[in-house]
């Protein structure tokens, strides 16, 4: 298989490129040249945000392309149109944020979605931008388009900061604010499981829309944080705190306490997807302990500081804010 990876140097794109190379696929990585591509990949350079940014893709044929773009949908439109006659299938990594809020869990791929336009030239609204990207790929590739609506993505190379923040916080040891309930059912996907399923789907010639995330409750908040304690070997004490007390302290779910959500519409939206379609077509998700351990090993290998995407907010709870809640 010949794969064109649009991106391919960070997080999801890198995981897909490395997984394809491990299978013996011929991989071309198209990127801006700011980071080194995986060893063994052919590099093409260009900036999809500029008028002449796709020049390097004007020639060449591939069996499949994988695209993780979350900027202006018009960039996806232009790329998909350029490649439509020279690529077999186009996989676009979208998001379950495209579902109209609030969705009713468990929501499947037929649930209502937000409005979006393939011609939009901005990405101010993340959900609408991703929906516009979906429409752009479908317009150019029809039933050869594979739309992957991922939820929370964790694992090595994470440049959002969620799991890396928890690992570094727990590694510092001492009392740790653990937002309850411990039994909170999480729904996420390890980036390597996302990559493996995507490549399998492309190889099998699949198209259409898939919710691509674990089953609800694949892990709990307790299992997630306890795995962080185990792999770091830290002298940390998880202080489980009721959701009402966390919220009363003015702590922002998801941003200041990554991964955690209080009960309500947002939790239903992020941790409420029906993934039976992907499971029926081979999705397998590794244990949370493996995801946490491998992310910690990677984090240690790069000096303990994870990269940060400039278009995403820095996450994590300020130490003084945590201390105040623990004292209370």
C-alpha positions, 0 to 999 in steps of 0.5 A: 500500500502507498499512503500519503499522510497529510501531516505525519510528524506529530501525535495522530499523524505520526502514529498513523505514519509509523504504523503504516511503515511498520506494516511495510507500506510506502509512506509519503509525509506532506508537512511544513517541515517544522518537525522531522518525519518518521524514519523511512518516510518520504517527505514532501513540503508545503503549507496548506494555508498558502495559495501555492502550498499544495504544489508538491502534491500536484504529481504522484499517486497513492492508494490512500490518504489520511488527513487530520486537518482541523483548520479552515475546511477550504484547505481540505476541499482544495487538497481533496479535489487535487487528489481525487483522481490520483488517490484510492481512498481519503480518510479524514480524522474528524471529531464527535464534536460535529454532533449537534449539542447536546446529543442524546447518548448513546448517539450513533453515526446517524445523530444530527450534526452541526452545519458546516461548509467545505468552502469556509476559510476560517476555523473559529468554530471547531465543530463547524470546521471539522464538519466542513472538512467532512463535507469537502472530502465527501464531495470529492471522494463520494463513497471512497471517503472514510470519516473518523469521528474520534473522541478523546485521544490519548497516548504517546506523542500527545501534544494537547497536554492532557495525559502528560499533565496528569503524569507530571502532576502525580510524579511530583507526589504528595496529596493529589486532587482526584476529581470524583466519582472514582467510577466515572466512566471514560471514553477515549482511544489510544492513538495507536489503536486509532492508527491501526483501525484506520489502516485496516479500514483503508486496506479493506476498502471501507468508507462512510462514517464511524465513531472511533473511540472505545466503549463507554467505561473502557476505563474509569477515572479511578483506573486512569489516575491509579495507573498514573501513580503506578507507572510513575512510582510516585509517593502520591496520594489521590484525594477523591473529591466530590464533583460539587466541591470541585466545581464550587472551587471554580475549577474548570472541568476538562481544561484545569482537570484534563479528562474529567467532566462533571455529570451533565450535557458535556459529559453526555456529549464527550463520553456518550458515543455508540461505537458498535459500528467500529467494534463490528468492523474490528476496533480493538482498544488496549488497556488503560494501563498500557496507554499510560505506561507507554505515554510515561516512557515517551515523556521521559524519553523527551525530558518530561516536557510534552510538546504543545500545539499552539492552537490549543489551550494549555491545560492543567490546574495551578498548584495554588488552586489545588492546594486551596481545595485540598486544605478545605 
